[in-house]
Amino acid sequence: MTVYPSIHILGFGAIGSLIGVHLQKYGGTKVIPLFRSLERLNEFKKNKCKTSIKPLFDLSLGLVTEQFTSAACPETFKGKIDNLIITCKTYQTADALRPFLPYLHNESNIIMIQNGLGVTELLKEEVFTGTDLKPNLFQGVIGHGIFQDKEIKSQYNFAGFVNCKISKLPEDDKNIIETFDQLNEWKKNDLIKALLALENSLAVVHMTYQELLLGQLEKFLVNCCINSVTSIVDCINGELANCGEPVFTSIIEEALNVFQTAYKPLFEYPQIFDKTENGKLPKLDVAGRLNLDVTVKSTIEMGCIINGSNSSSMRQDVLNLRDTEIDYINGYIVTLCRKFSLPESDAKVNRTIQQLVKLRLRLNQTRHESQLA
Ligand SMILES: NC(=O)c1ccc[n+]([C@@H]2O[C@H](COP(=O)([O-])OP(=O)(O)OC[C@H]3O[C@@H](n4cnc5c(N)ncnc54)[C@H](OP(=O)(O)O)[C@@H]3O)[C@@H](O)[C@H]2O)c1
């Protein structure tokens, strides 16, 4: 009989619940949600530790409910963490992870399933420092769309079924190429095996890091345009279909220039592929996919046409006066310039966009405060 490992989930919100419910229901895994405080854990317990997923994209699939009786928080935690899925917002990650550091070890598997870029660097530079901790780090890129129900707080509405790509993160940023042999080795890893049990129910796909990175950068560019611009000008995505192109072009052109330095090994991949024995590496059209014309067109198509009636998650955050993930989206271009000692002016468009999103949020908060006074 297969013995499935326990998996802890840090950030049991929309994405954390989606993955947790599916892992327990279809993956046979025991899932342990980790909450920020005793107060939040007790709220969860009041609802009998139950979470439901309502598949809005196909209601014939029916509501799926699971119970997570081992849920914990820093004050109640016992034992160790072998497998951890991080699904809090990017900017929440460092604070969320710190209380659980003593329970991690060098064989722990950690996957971050979040939008944006830069969390891995943050963990290595600011969270794991001063410890000998070197867990196995993985990255997930999730395309599914899900949100909390307004009335039933323990229910999440699964609105859009897309897929979830997963990969092992490289140990060394300069050596990002993963062969099919290495990929197959990672298929024996407990966390990868557990997630691959969701191949059908959540369309989980395990791929080489270079394949994941290329898709992640494409998705990142869409987010750099749609999330921030809809937040600044306060509109739904579709309203930018006929007028967004000039600003999208400026954002993407600058980001692609920075990528040429920051992700040099990816842009050099075709030469490496040509020199490698057939069948060892996947073929990738990096230049064909990460080019200005193609990415601007696909941003308009994906962002403004296919998801035209959507209000972006960042716009929702700004409207609801919550912090945003802007520092890990447009702000990450600014971070990359600093990291690679590029001139500050190489990120002037994305820095301005980052500042405008922060301004929009602050403005909304100030207006709200003055209404209350
Ligand atoms: N939702 C989607 O459709 C979607 C799609 C693609 C990608 N993503 C990405 O996935 C990530 C997660 O998004 P989400 O929509 O799932 O966000 P979310 O619903 O806000 O969930 C985040 C969860 O993290 C928890 N959290 C925050 N700080 C914590 C701490 N210190 N300790 C423990 N838990 C903590 C929050 O709990 P509290 O209530 O206590 O704050 C919340 O339950 C983001 O990067 C997002 O961009 C989301």
The ligand as a Gaussian input file, in Angstrom:
#p B3LYP/6-31G(d) Opt

LIG

0 1
 N       -6.664000      33.400000      -6.214000
 C       -6.292000      33.193000      -7.468000
 O       -7.133000      32.979000      -8.351000
 C       -4.819000      33.189000      -7.867000
 C       -4.491000      32.761000      -9.155000
 C       -3.153000      32.692000      -9.525000
 C       -2.182000      33.048000      -8.611000
 N       -2.520000      33.485000      -7.375000
 C       -1.439000      33.846000      -6.459000
 O       -1.422000      32.915000      -5.388000
 C       -0.952000      33.546000      -4.193000
 C       -2.000000      33.361000      -3.107000
 O       -3.167000      34.076000      -3.500000
 P       -4.595000      33.843000      -2.838000
 O       -5.579000      34.420000      -3.782000
 O       -4.737000      32.440000      -2.395000
 O       -4.484000      34.807000      -1.553000
 P       -5.371000      34.779000      -0.243000
 O       -6.707000      34.186000      -0.509000
 O       -5.284000      36.140000       0.354000
 O       -4.593000      33.750000       0.701000
 C       -3.453000      34.078000       1.399000
 C       -3.544000      33.396000       2.742000
 O       -2.295000      33.586000       3.408000
 C       -2.597000      33.742000       4.776000
 N       -1.503000      34.394000       5.487000
 C       -1.074000      35.676000       5.370000
 N       -0.092000      35.920000       6.253000
 C        0.086000      34.768000       6.966000
 C        0.924000      34.407000       8.041000
 N        1.774000      35.274000       8.595000
 N        0.857000      33.145000       8.517000
 C       -0.011000      32.248000       8.006000
 N       -0.861000      32.544000       6.980000
 C       -0.811000      33.795000       6.476000
 C       -3.835000      34.596000       4.790000
 O       -4.453000      34.452000       6.040000
 P       -5.050000      35.705000       6.858000
 O       -6.508000      35.680000       6.538000
 O       -4.759000      35.366000       8.284000
 O       -4.371000      36.948000       6.377000
 C       -4.628000      33.982000       3.645000
 O       -5.452000      32.938000       4.116000
 C       -0.689000      35.003000      -4.574000
 O        0.658000      35.174000      -4.921000
 C       -1.568000      35.213000      -5.798000
 O       -1.107000      36.246000      -6.648000
 C       -3.817000      33.560000      -6.976000

